[in-house]
């Protein structure tokens, strides 16, 4: 590995993937599963800045040890691969790239031809790699798990303040893990005495906190079972250092906030080291520190370029990885030649927070609003924080900085402060560096399921956004490979800008958005207040809850919209170029569930009226579907024309045109339900 860092790969399983199915020039694939074991020098410059690494136990050599699940999906004959490593950061321990690049069903243990979807990544010949990076993910559902050390001081686990929020999405919920999620490790409470903790509730994020009396809740869990003597089911309330219980139940939609003294924080920053050292090993090394061969460099295999892709949580992780200098390995070599952060918004990861909960989303209008993930710097370009006077950029190491293709949806502008990716802190346009392109995928939502069936509302007012965008992932990866391999520059950035009026304040957007009957509007994009986490925040020790500093906070702007309410700027997927609805990046919680607040990362589909008489009856200002398309065939032709335009612009691949045309038959049912003869 270079320096004193060590890596050993223990292979647990190696098998033929998809029954030996042939993927063109790359041939058949095989899959390798196992554990990567790491040892790092806590005092080496390569590990500088990792919070509490100095408090991790050391072995006889003075090294800190940890281990992570890994998996490889590689050509069975390595020489038949394309010499490119595709690293999928995963998401909360889950594999994601096959879902979005291959339109495959979700699986953390892909084995069959069905798990390969359309086979895109394999047909291109990529070696695909995964490794666990998130130490607070618990085992289960084949998630990838990282075992990191606990921070210790004077022979005892470190203690400190922990803050967690809970929002029930249905009546009758009485118990949460302290972490708020079943898949996530909780920081155990030091004491079961509720008088030593603070539980509050509030209807909306900015409301005053209402104390919940200590005698109305407890650190406990509820277990159920079958009783004796024909008593039927029975329940038991059991004291627990890792659960919170409100016997009367959590009110749906309300925000409950718990601040308590926890213990045993993990050294979470080692997640960046795991990714860096694993990817560097695959790219550069012939064998690991136990002498085992690198599977990617045997049998004529090679790795000429390495790309990393992450979405949402792991999109933030990619940005943080680069910003904090981990794209240089311990020997100073570039790890990833290109990175593709998707739907990260303007956020970073918060691994340097001692009691961080990495599963928690980055901070929306209603949920986890005060999460510190969105912090300066927001942009890849150099800029100045006008509040603090500090100057910084995500990219600031030319020798090892990667090429960047940053993609985000309309949701990121509404919920994830996405405008700050390409504006300064006061909302003025920034010029992105020459090694960066940014694209808004117009009028689409954060999670655009390629295999979506009939849409639902859930606890929202509107049906979810149904815009299909997976074809854009494939176009982006081909563009990145051409850029990194041959210097073929990708299409220019496609983002809304202040200069041309396509990036606007909320007040302007309200004057543009059509008055759709029965469609209330959000009160504005998710604001970004200035938060004060106390004097020790820079070294990872936060005062909770944070103090909100006075003033307006950072500028957050949204894309301007056309007469239909669809985003004007950006890359318009075929369904947006030939719309059947207004597609937004926001959706509102329904009454009884936080009424009127934007819901997590959900977008909306607000269908056009079917026909002129439908439009007249509902007084809808938008043209009806029948006024736009003479019949289904005309709609299909419009979708095909839109798809071919994207191919001509190098934003989409030719192979996806027939897919778009086939999906458009019958008005894109079941995503859309159009009632026309």
C-alpha positions as CSV (number, residue, x, y, z in Angstrom):
1,X,0.0,0.0,0.0
2,X,2.9,2.4,0.6
3,X,3.9,4.0,3.9
4,X,2.8,1.6,6.7
5,X,-0.8,1.0,5.6
6,X,-1.6,-2.6,5.0
7,X,-4.4,-4.5,3.3
8,X,-5.3,-8.2,3.1
9,X,-8.2,-9.6,1.1
10,X,-9.8,-12.8,2.6
11,X,-12.0,-14.4,-0.1
12,X,-15.0,-16.2,1.3
13,X,-16.8,-17.1,-2.0
14,X,-16.0,-17.0,-5.7
15,X,-18.5,-18.1,-8.3
16,X,-19.7,-17.8,-11.9
17,X,-22.1,-14.9,-12.2
18,X,-25.5,-15.2,-14.0
19,X,-24.8,-18.8,-14.9
20,X,-22.0,-17.8,-17.2
21,X,-24.0,-15.5,-19.4
22,X,-21.9,-13.9,-22.1
23,X,-21.7,-10.1,-22.1
24,X,-20.3,-9.5,-25.6
25,X,-16.6,-8.5,-25.8
26,X,-16.3,-8.9,-22.0
27,X,-17.5,-12.5,-22.0
28,X,-18.8,-14.1,-18.8
29,X,-18.4,-12.6,-15.4
30,X,-17.5,-13.9,-12.0
31,X,-18.2,-12.6,-8.5
32,X,-15.9,-12.5,-5.5
33,X,-17.0,-11.9,-1.9
34,X,-15.0,-11.5,1.2
35,X,-13.5,-9.3,3.9
36,X,-10.8,-6.7,3.5
37,X,-8.6,-6.3,6.5
38,X,-6.8,-3.0,7.1
39,X,-4.0,-1.8,9.3
40,X,-3.1,1.9,9.3
41,X,-0.6,4.1,11.1
42,X,-2.7,6.6,13.1
43,X,0.1,9.2,13.1
44,X,0.8,9.1,9.3
45,X,-0.1,12.1,7.2
46,X,-2.4,9.9,5.0
47,X,-4.7,9.6,8.0
48,X,-4.5,13.2,9.2
49,X,-7.7,14.8,10.4
50,X,-9.6,11.6,11.2
51,X,-11.5,12.4,14.4
52,X,-10.6,10.1,17.4
53,X,-8.2,7.9,15.4
54,X,-5.7,8.8,18.2
55,X,-8.1,7.1,20.6
56,X,-8.4,3.8,18.7
57,X,-6.8,0.7,20.1
58,X,-3.5,-0.3,18.5
59,X,-1.8,-3.6,17.8
60,X,1.8,-4.6,18.8
61,X,3.1,-2.6,15.7
62,X,1.3,0.5,16.8
63,X,-1.3,0.2,14.0
64,X,-5.1,0.6,14.1
65,X,-6.9,-2.4,12.6
66,X,-10.4,-2.6,11.0
67,X,-12.2,-4.7,8.5
68,X,-14.9,-4.3,5.8
69,X,-17.1,-6.5,3.6
70,X,-16.1,-6.3,-0.1
71,X,-17.3,-7.7,-3.4
72,X,-16.1,-7.7,-7.0
73,X,-18.0,-8.4,-10.2
74,X,-15.3,-8.9,-12.9
75,X,-14.8,-10.5,-16.3
76,X,-14.0,-14.2,-15.8
77,X,-11.1,-13.6,-18.2
78,X,-9.7,-10.4,-16.9
79,X,-7.9,-9.6,-20.1
80,X,-11.4,-9.2,-21.8
81,X,-12.3,-6.3,-19.5
82,X,-12.1,-2.7,-20.6
83,X,-9.4,-1.8,-18.1
84,X,-11.8,0.3,-16.1
85,X,-12.7,0.0,-12.4
86,X,-16.2,1.2,-11.5
87,X,-16.5,1.7,-7.8
88,X,-20.1,1.8,-6.4
89,X,-20.1,3.6,-3.1
90,X,-23.4,1.8,-2.2
91,X,-25.9,3.5,0.0
92,X,-26.3,2.7,3.7
93,X,-24.6,-0.6,3.0
94,X,-26.7,-1.3,-0.1
95,X,-25.6,-1.9,-3.7
96,X,-27.1,0.6,-6.0
97,X,-25.3,0.8,-9.4
98,X,-27.0,-2.2,-11.0
99,X,-30.4,-0.7,-10.2
100,X,-29.6,2.6,-11.9
101,X,-27.1,1.8,-14.7
102,X,-28.5,-1.6,-15.6
103,X,-32.2,-1.1,-14.7
104,X,-31.9,-4.2,-12.5
105,X,-34.0,-5.1,-9.5
106,X,-32.4,-4.1,-6.2
107,X,-30.2,-6.8,-4.6
108,X,-27.3,-6.8,-2.2
109,X,-26.3,-10.3,-3.4
110,X,-26.5,-10.2,-7.2
111,X,-26.0,-13.7,-8.6
112,X,-28.5,-14.2,-11.5
113,X,-29.0,-12.9,-15.0
114,X,-32.0,-11.0,-13.7
115,X,-29.7,-9.2,-11.3
116,X,-27.7,-7.9,-14.3
117,X,-30.7,-6.1,-15.7
118,X,-29.9,-4.9,-19.2
119,X,-26.2,-5.8,-18.7
120,X,-24.9,-2.3,-19.5
121,X,-21.9,-2.2,-17.1
122,X,-20.9,-5.7,-18.1
123,X,-21.3,-5.2,-21.8
124,X,-19.0,-2.2,-21.4
125,X,-16.4,-4.5,-19.7
126,X,-16.2,-2.8,-16.3
127,X,-14.7,-4.4,-13.2
128,X,-17.3,-3.4,-10.6
129,X,-16.2,-3.1,-6.9
130,X,-18.0,-2.5,-3.6
131,X,-16.6,-2.2,-0.1
132,X,-18.3,-1.2,3.2
133,X,-17.4,2.3,4.3
134,X,-20.1,3.1,6.8
135,X,-19.2,1.8,10.3
136,X,-22.6,2.4,11.9
137,X,-24.5,0.1,9.5
138,X,-25.7,-3.1,11.2
139,X,-25.7,-6.6,9.6
140,X,-28.8,-7.8,7.8
141,X,-30.3,-8.0,4.3
142,X,-26.8,-8.7,3.0
143,X,-25.7,-5.2,3.7
144,X,-22.0,-4.4,3.5
145,X,-20.6,-3.9,7.0
146,X,-17.5,-2.1,8.2
147,X,-16.1,-3.0,11.6
148,X,-14.4,0.1,13.1
149,X,-12.8,0.5,16.5
150,X,-14.5,2.3,19.4
151,X,-12.9,5.5,20.6
152,X,-11.4,4.9,24.1
153,X,-9.9,7.3,26.7
154,X,-8.2,6.1,29.8
155,X,-9.3,2.6,29.1
156,X,-13.0,3.5,28.9
157,X,-15.3,4.3,25.9
158,X,-15.6,8.0,25.2
159,X,-18.8,9.7,26.3
160,X,-20.6,12.8,25.0
161,X,-23.8,14.4,23.8
162,X,-25.9,12.7,21.2
163,X,-28.9,14.2,19.3
164,X,-31.4,12.2,17.3
165,X,-34.8,13.0,15.7
166,X,-37.7,10.7,15.4
167,X,-40.8,11.1,13.1
168,X,-43.5,8.4,13.1
169,X,-45.1,7.8,9.7
170,X,-48.1,5.9,11.1
171,X,-50.2,5.9,14.3
172,X,-49.3,3.4,17.1
173,X,-45.5,3.6,16.9
174,X,-44.2,3.5,20.5
175,X,-40.5,2.4,20.1
176,X,-37.6,3.5,18.0
177,X,-33.9,2.5,18.2
178,X,-32.0,5.4,19.6
179,X,-30.4,5.7,16.1
180,X,-33.9,6.1,14.7
181,X,-33.4,3.3,12.2
182,X,-33.4,-0.4,12.6
183,X,-30.4,-0.9,10.2
184,X,-28.3,1.6,12.2
185,X,-26.1,1.1,15.3
186,X,-27.3,3.3,18.2
187,X,-24.9,5.1,20.6
188,X,-25.9,3.5,23.9
189,X,-27.1,5.8,26.6
190,X,-24.9,6.2,29.7
191,X,-27.9,6.2,32.0
192,X,-31.5,4.9,31.8
193,X,-32.6,7.9,34.0
194,X,-34.7,10.0,31.6
195,X,-34.2,13.0,33.9
196,X,-30.6,13.1,32.6
197,X,-31.8,13.5,29.0
198,X,-34.0,15.9,27.1
199,X,-36.9,14.8,24.9
200,X,-38.9,17.5,23.0
201,X,-41.5,17.5,20.3
202,X,-42.5,20.1,17.8
203,X,-44.9,20.2,14.8
204,X,-42.4,21.8,12.3
205,X,-38.7,22.1,12.2
206,X,-38.5,25.8,13.1
207,X,-41.2,25.6,15.9
208,X,-40.3,26.0,19.5
209,X,-39.4,22.7,21.2
210,X,-42.0,21.4,23.7
211,X,-40.5,19.4,26.5
212,X,-41.8,15.8,27.0
213,X,-41.9,15.2,30.8
214,X,-39.4,12.5,31.9
215,X,-42.1,10.3,33.4
216,X,-43.9,10.0,30.0
217,X,-41.1,8.2,28.2
218,X,-38.3,5.7,28.9
219,X,-35.2,4.1,27.6
220,X,-36.8,0.8,26.8
221,X,-38.0,-1.5,24.1
222,X,-41.2,-3.6,23.7
223,X,-41.2,-7.3,23.0
224,X,-44.2,-9.4,22.0
225,X,-44.9,-13.1,22.3
226,X,-47.5,-15.8,22.9
227,X,-48.9,-16.0,26.4
228,X,-49.8,-19.0,28.5
229,X,-53.2,-20.3,29.6
230,X,-55.0,-19.0,26.5
231,X,-54.1,-15.4,27.3
232,X,-53.3,-14.8,23.6
233,X,-50.5,-12.3,22.7
234,X,-48.6,-10.5,25.4
235,X,-46.1,-7.7,25.5
236,X,-43.2,-6.8,27.8
237,X,-41.5,-3.5,28.3
238,X,-37.8,-4.1,28.8
239,X,-35.2,-1.4,29.9
240,X,-32.8,-0.8,27.0
241,X,-29.7,1.4,26.6
242,X,-30.4,1.5,22.8
243,X,-34.1,2.2,22.5
244,X,-36.6,4.9,23.3
245,X,-40.2,4.1,24.2
246,X,-43.3,6.4,24.6
247,X,-46.1,4.3,25.9
248,X,-48.8,6.7,24.6
249,X,-47.1,6.6,21.1
250,X,-45.3,9.1,18.9
251,X,-47.7,11.5,17.2
252,X,-47.4,10.9,13.4
253,X,-45.6,13.7,11.5
254,X,-44.3,15.5,14.7
255,X,-40.6,15.9,15.2
256,X,-39.3,14.3,18.4
257,X,-35.8,15.3,19.4
258,X,-33.7,13.5,22.0
259,X,-30.5,14.8,23.4
260,X,-28.7,12.4,25.8
261,X,-25.3,11.3,27.0
262,X,-24.1,8.4,24.9
263,X,-20.9,6.4,24.8
264,X,-18.7,4.2,22.6
265,X,-18.5,6.3,19.4
266,X,-16.9,4.6,16.4
267,X,-13.9,6.0,14.5
268,X,-16.2,6.7,11.5
269,X,-13.5,8.5,9.4
270,X,-11.9,5.2,8.7
271,X,-14.6,4.7,6.1
272,X,-12.7,7.1,3.8
273,X,-9.5,5.1,4.4
274,X,-11.2,1.8,3.5
275,X,-12.4,3.2,0.2
276,X,-9.1,4.9,-0.6
277,X,-6.9,1.9,0.2
278,X,-9.1,-0.7,-1.4
279,X,-9.5,1.2,-4.6
280,X,-5.8,2.1,-4.7
281,X,-4.9,-1.6,-4.2
282,X,-7.2,-2.7,-7.0
283,X,-5.7,0.0,-9.3
284,X,-2.0,-0.2,-8.6
285,X,-1.0,-3.4,-6.6
286,X,-0.1,-6.8,-7.9
287,X,-0.8,-8.5,-4.6
288,X,-1.9,-7.7,-1.1
289,X,0.2,-7.7,2.1
290,X,-0.4,-11.4,2.6
291,X,0.9,-12.2,-0.9
292,X,-2.5,-12.9,-2.5
293,X,-2.8,-11.7,-6.1
294,X,-5.0,-8.8,-7.0
295,X,-7.9,-10.3,-9.0
296,X,-8.0,-7.3,-11.3
297,X,-4.4,-7.6,-12.4
298,X,-4.1,-11.4,-13.1
299,X,-4.6,-13.2,-16.4
300,X,-3.8,-10.1,-18.4
301,X,-6.1,-7.8,-16.5
302,X,-5.3,-4.2,-15.9
303,X,-6.8,-1.1,-14.4
304,X,-6.0,2.0,-16.5
305,X,-8.8,4.2,-15.1
306,X,-10.9,4.2,-12.0
307,X,-14.3,5.9,-11.5
308,X,-16.4,6.3,-8.4
309,X,-20.2,6.8,-8.4
310,X,-22.4,7.6,-5.4
311,X,-25.9,8.7,-5.1
312,X,-27.6,10.8,-2.3
313,X,-25.8,9.9,0.9
314,X,-22.8,8.5,-1.0
315,X,-22.8,11.4,-3.4
316,X,-22.0,13.5,-0.4
317,X,-19.4,11.0,0.6
318,X,-17.7,11.2,-2.8
319,X,-17.6,15.0,-2.4
320,X,-16.2,14.8,1.1
321,X,-13.7,12.2,0.1
322,X,-12.3,14.5,-2.5
323,X,-12.5,17.7,-0.4
324,X,-10.6,16.1,2.5
325,X,-7.8,14.9,0.3
326,X,-8.4,11.2,0.3
327,X,-8.2,10.9,-3.5
328,X,-4.5,10.8,-3.0
329,X,-3.4,7.4,-1.7
330,X,-0.6,7.0,0.9
331,X,2.0,7.1,-1.9
332,X,0.5,10.3,-3.3
333,X,-1.1,8.7,-6.4
334,X,-4.5,9.6,-7.7
335,X,-7.1,7.1,-6.7
336,X,-10.2,7.9,-8.8
337,X,-9.6,9.5,-12.2
338,X,-13.3,10.6,-12.3
339,X,-16.2,10.8,-9.9
340,X,-19.9,11.0,-10.5
341,X,-21.7,12.3,-7.5
342,X,-25.5,12.1,-8.0
343,X,-28.3,13.8,-6.0
344,X,-25.8,14.9,-3.2
345,X,-27.0,18.5,-3.4
346,X,-24.6,20.9,-1.8
347,X,-23.7,18.5,1.1
348,X,-20.7,16.7,2.4
349,X,-20.3,13.8,4.8
350,X,-20.0,14.5,8.5
351,X,-17.6,11.7,9.5
352,X,-15.6,14.0,11.7
353,X,-18.5,14.4,14.1
354,X,-17.7,12.2,17.1
355,X,-21.2,11.0,17.6
356,X,-22.4,11.2,14.0
357,X,-25.2,9.1,12.6
358,X,-24.2,8.5,9.0
359,X,-27.5,6.9,8.0
360,X,-29.5,10.0,8.8
361,X,-30.4,12.1,5.7
362,X,-28.5,15.3,5.2
363,X,-31.3,17.7,6.3
364,X,-34.6,18.5,4.6
365,X,-37.2,21.1,5.4
366,X,-39.0,18.8,7.9
367,X,-36.7,15.8,8.6
368,X,-33.3,16.2,10.3
369,X,-33.4,19.9,9.4
370,X,-30.4,20.8,11.6
371,X,-28.1,18.0,10.4
372,X,-24.6,19.6,9.8
373,X,-24.0,17.9,6.5
374,X,-24.5,21.1,4.4
375,X,-21.6,23.3,5.3
376,X,-19.1,25.4,3.5
377,X,-17.6,24.8,0.9
378,X,-20.6,23.9,-1.2
379,X,-19.0,24.2,-4.6
380,X,-16.2,22.6,-6.5
381,X,-15.1,26.2,-7.5
382,X,-13.2,28.5,-5.2
383,X,-15.6,30.8,-3.3
384,X,-15.8,32.8,-0.1
385,X,-18.2,32.4,2.8
386,X,-19.6,35.9,3.1
387,X,-20.5,35.2,6.8
388,X,-17.1,34.0,8.0
389,X,-14.8,35.3,5.4
390,X,-13.3,31.9,4.8
391,X,-12.4,30.8,1.3
392,X,-12.4,27.2,0.1
393,X,-13.3,24.7,-2.6
394,X,-14.0,21.0,-2.9
395,X,-11.4,20.8,-5.6
396,X,-8.0,22.3,-4.4
397,X,-5.4,19.6,-5.2
398,X,-4.7,19.7,-8.9
399,X,-2.2,16.8,-8.8
400,X,-4.8,14.4,-7.6
401,X,-8.2,16.0,-8.1
402,X,-10.5,13.9,-10.3
403,X,-12.7,14.8,-13.2
404,X,-16.2,15.5,-11.9
405,X,-19.7,14.9,-13.5
406,X,-22.1,16.2,-10.9
407,X,-25.8,15.4,-11.5
408,X,-28.8,16.4,-9.5
409,X,-32.5,16.5,-9.8
410,X,-35.1,19.2,-9.1
411,X,-35.5,17.8,-5.6
412,X,-32.0,18.9,-4.7
413,X,-32.8,22.5,-5.4
414,X,-35.9,22.3,-3.2
415,X,-34.6,20.1,-0.4
416,X,-30.8,19.8,-0.6
417,X,-29.7,23.4,-1.3
418,X,-28.5,22.3,-4.8
419,X,-28.1,25.8,-6.1
420,X,-25.1,26.3,-3.9
421,X,-23.2,23.7,-6.0
422,X,-22.8,26.4,-8.6
423,X,-23.4,29.7,-6.8
424,X,-21.6,31.6,-4.1
425,X,-23.0,31.8,-0.6
426,X,-25.1,34.9,-1.6
427,X,-26.6,33.2,-4.7
428,X,-24.5,34.6,-7.5
429,X,-23.3,32.4,-10.4
430,X,-19.9,30.7,-10.0
431,X,-17.8,29.5,-12.9
432,X,-17.2,25.9,-12.4
433,X,-13.6,24.6,-12.9
434,X,-12.7,23.1,-16.3
435,X,-12.5,19.6,-14.9
436,X,-16.2,19.8,-13.6
437,X,-19.5,19.6,-15.4
438,X,-22.8,19.9,-13.6
439,X,-26.2,18.9,-14.8
440,X,-29.8,19.4,-13.6
441,X,-32.0,16.5,-14.6
442,X,-35.0,18.7,-15.0
443,X,-38.3,18.2,-13.2
444,X,-37.2,14.8,-11.9
445,X,-37.0,13.6,-8.3
446,X,-34.3,12.4,-6.0
447,X,-35.0,8.6,-6.3
448,X,-36.2,7.9,-9.8
449,X,-37.0,4.2,-9.8
450,X,-36.2,2.7,-13.3
451,X,-38.7,-0.1,-12.6
452,X,-41.5,2.0,-11.1
453,X,-45.0,0.6,-11.5
454,X,-48.1,2.5,-10.7
455,X,-47.2,5.5,-8.5
456,X,-48.5,6.0,-5.0
457,X,-49.0,8.9,-2.6
458,X,-47.9,7.3,0.6
459,X,-48.3,10.0,3.3
460,X,-48.1,12.8,0.7
461,X,-50.7,14.9,-1.0
462,X,-49.6,14.1,-4.6
463,X,-48.5,11.0,-6.5
464,X,-44.8,10.7,-6.6
465,X,-42.8,12.1,-9.5
466,X,-42.7,9.4,-12.3
467,X,-40.0,10.8,-14.6
468,X,-37.7,8.1,-15.9
469,X,-34.0,9.1,-16.0
470,X,-31.9,6.0,-15.9
471,X,-30.9,6.5,-19.6
472,X,-29.0,9.6,-18.4
473,X,-26.8,7.5,-16.1
474,X,-25.5,5.5,-19.0
475,X,-24.9,8.6,-21.0
476,X,-22.9,10.1,-18.1
477,X,-20.6,7.1,-17.6
478,X,-19.8,6.9,-21.3
479,X,-19.0,10.6,-21.3
480,X,-16.8,10.3,-18.2
481,X,-14.8,7.4,-19.8
482,X,-14.3,9.3,-23.0
483,X,-13.2,12.4,-21.0
484,X,-10.7,10.5,-18.8
485,X,-9.4,8.1,-21.5
486,X,-9.2,10.3,-24.6
487,X,-9.7,13.9,-23.4
488,X,-13.0,14.1,-25.2
489,X,-14.7,16.9,-23.3
490,X,-18.3,16.1,-22.2
491,X,-21.3,18.3,-23.0
492,X,-21.3,21.7,-21.4
493,X,-22.9,22.0,-18.0
494,X,-26.7,22.2,-18.1
495,X,-27.7,24.0,-15.0
496,X,-30.0,27.0,-14.2
497,X,-28.2,30.3,-13.8
498,X,-29.0,33.7,-12.4
499,X,-27.5,35.4,-15.5
500,X,-30.2,34.0,-17.9
501,X,-33.1,34.0,-15.4
502,X,-33.4,30.3,-15.1
503,X,-32.3,30.2,-11.4
504,X,-34.6,32.3,-9.3
505,X,-35.7,33.2,-5.8
506,X,-38.8,31.5,-4.5
507,X,-40.9,34.6,-4.8
508,X,-40.2,34.7,-8.6
509,X,-40.9,31.0,-8.9
510,X,-44.3,31.5,-7.3
511,X,-45.3,34.0,-10.0
512,X,-44.3,31.4,-12.7
513,X,-45.9,28.3,-11.4
514,X,-49.4,27.6,-12.8
515,X,-52.4,27.8,-10.5
516,X,-53.2,24.1,-10.7
517,X,-56.5,23.3,-9.0
518,X,-56.1,21.5,-5.6
519,X,-52.3,21.7,-5.6
520,X,-51.0,23.7,-2.7
521,X,-47.4,24.9,-3.0
522,X,-44.4,24.6,-0.6
523,X,-43.7,27.7,1.4
524,X,-40.2,27.8,-0.1
525,X,-37.1,25.7,-0.6
526,X,-35.4,24.2,2.4
527,X,-33.6,27.1,4.0
528,X,-30.0,26.8,5.1
529,X,-29.6,28.6,8.4
530,X,-26.3,29.4,10.0
531,X,-25.7,27.0,12.8
532,X,-23.4,27.3,15.8
533,X,-22.4,23.8,17.2
534,X,-20.1,25.3,19.8
535,X,-16.4,26.0,20.2
536,X,-15.2,22.4,19.7
537,X,-17.1,21.7,16.5
538,X,-14.0,21.8,14.4
539,X,-12.5,18.9,16.3
540,X,-15.8,16.9,16.1
541,X,-17.3,17.6,19.5
542,X,-20.7,19.2,18.9
543,X,-22.9,21.1,21.4
544,X,-26.5,19.8,20.9
545,X,-28.9,21.1,19.8
546,X,-27.2,23.7,17.7
547,X,-27.8,27.4,18.1
548,X,-29.4,29.0,15.1
549,X,-27.6,32.3,14.4
550,X,-29.7,35.3,13.5
551,X,-30.1,36.4,9.9
552,X,-31.3,34.9,6.6
553,X,-28.7,32.2,6.3
554,X,-27.2,31.1,2.9
555,X,-29.0,31.9,-0.4
556,X,-31.0,28.9,-1.7
557,X,-32.5,29.4,-5.2
558,X,-34.7,27.2,-7.4
559,X,-35.1,26.5,-11.1
560,X,-37.4,28.7,-13.1
561,X,-40.4,26.9,-14.6
562,X,-42.4,27.2,-17.9
563,X,-46.1,27.6,-18.2
564,X,-46.6,23.9,-17.4
565,X,-44.6,24.3,-14.2
566,X,-41.7,22.2,-15.5
567,X,-38.1,23.2,-15.1
568,X,-36.8,25.3,-18.0
569,X,-33.1,24.7,-17.6
570,X,-31.1,21.5,-17.4
571,X,-31.3,18.1,-19.2
572,X,-34.9,17.3,-19.9
573,X,-35.5,13.6,-20.0
574,X,-37.9,12.5,-22.8
575,X,-40.8,12.4,-20.4
576,X,-40.2,16.0,-19.6
577,X,-39.7,17.2,-23.1
578,X,-43.0,15.5,-24.1
579,X,-44.8,15.9,-20.8
580,X,-48.1,14.4,-19.6
581,X,-48.0,16.3,-16.3
582,X,-46.3,18.9,-14.3
583,X,-43.4,17.1,-12.6
584,X,-41.9,18.8,-9.5
585,X,-39.0,18.0,-7.2
586,X,-41.2,18.6,-4.1
587,X,-44.1,16.9,-2.6
588,X,-46.1,17.9,0.5
589,X,-46.9,15.9,3.6
590,X,-50.6,15.1,4.0
591,X,-52.8,16.2,6.8
592,X,-52.0,14.3,10.0
593,X,-48.4,13.7,8.9
594,X,-46.8,17.1,9.1
595,X,-49.4,18.8,6.8
596,X,-47.8,21.2,4.2
597,X,-44.1,20.5,4.9
598,X,-42.1,19.1,2.1
599,X,-41.7,15.3,2.4
600,X,-38.2,13.9,2.4
601,X,-36.9,13.6,-1.2
602,X,-40.3,13.1,-2.8
603,X,-41.4,14.8,-6.0
604,X,-44.9,15.2,-7.4
605,X,-46.7,14.3,-10.6
606,X,-49.6,16.7,-11.2
607,X,-51.4,15.2,-14.3
608,X,-52.5,17.5,-17.1
609,X,-56.3,17.4,-17.8
610,X,-57.1,14.7,-20.4
611,X,-59.2,16.7,-22.8
612,X,-60.4,20.3,-23.3
613,X,-63.7,19.6,-21.5
614,X,-61.8,18.2,-18.6
615,X,-59.7,21.3,-18.5
616,X,-62.7,23.6,-18.6
617,X,-64.5,21.7,-15.8
618,X,-61.5,21.9,-13.5
619,X,-60.4,25.4,-14.6
620,X,-56.9,24.1,-15.1
621,X,-54.7,26.7,-16.8
622,X,-52.5,24.0,-18.5
623,X,-53.2,22.7,-21.9
624,X,-54.9,19.2,-22.0
625,X,-53.2,16.1,-23.3
626,X,-55.6,15.9,-26.2
627,X,-54.5,19.4,-27.2
628,X,-50.9,18.5,-27.2
629,X,-50.9,15.1,-28.9
630,X,-53.5,13.9,-31.5
631,X,-53.3,10.3,-30.2
632,X,-51.0,7.8,-28.6
633,X,-48.9,7.5,-31.7
634,X,-48.2,11.2,-31.8
635,X,-47.1,11.0,-28.1
636,X,-44.8,8.2,-28.9
637,X,-43.3,10.2,-31.8
638,X,-42.7,13.1,-29.5
639,X,-40.9,10.9,-27.0
640,X,-38.7,9.4,-29.8
641,X,-37.8,12.9,-31.1
642,X,-36.9,13.9,-27.6
643,X,-34.7,10.8,-27.1
644,X,-32.9,11.3,-30.4
645,X,-32.2,15.0,-29.5
646,X,-30.5,13.8,-26.3
647,X,-28.5,11.3,-28.3
648,X,-27.4,14.0,-30.6
649,X,-26.3,16.1,-27.6
650,X,-24.3,13.2,-26.2
651,X,-26.4,13.1,-23.1
652,X,-28.0,9.7,-23.9
653,X,-27.1,6.5,-25.8
654,X,-28.6,5.3,-29.0
655,X,-29.4,1.9,-27.4
656,X,-31.9,3.7,-25.1
657,X,-34.0,5.2,-27.9
658,X,-36.0,1.9,-28.5
659,X,-36.4,1.5,-24.7
660,X,-38.0,5.0,-24.5
661,X,-40.2,4.3,-27.5
662,X,-41.4,1.0,-26.1
663,X,-42.1,2.5,-22.6
664,X,-44.2,5.3,-24.2
665,X,-46.8,3.0,-25.6
666,X,-50.2,3.5,-24.0
667,X,-49.2,6.9,-22.6
668,X,-46.4,5.5,-20.4
669,X,-48.8,3.3,-18.4
670,X,-48.7,2.4,-15.6
671,X,-46.7,5.5,-14.6
672,X,-49.4,7.6,-16.2
673,X,-53.2,6.9,-16.4
674,X,-54.6,8.8,-19.4
675,X,-58.4,8.6,-20.0
676,X,-58.7,9.3,-23.7
677,X,-60.6,7.2,-26.3
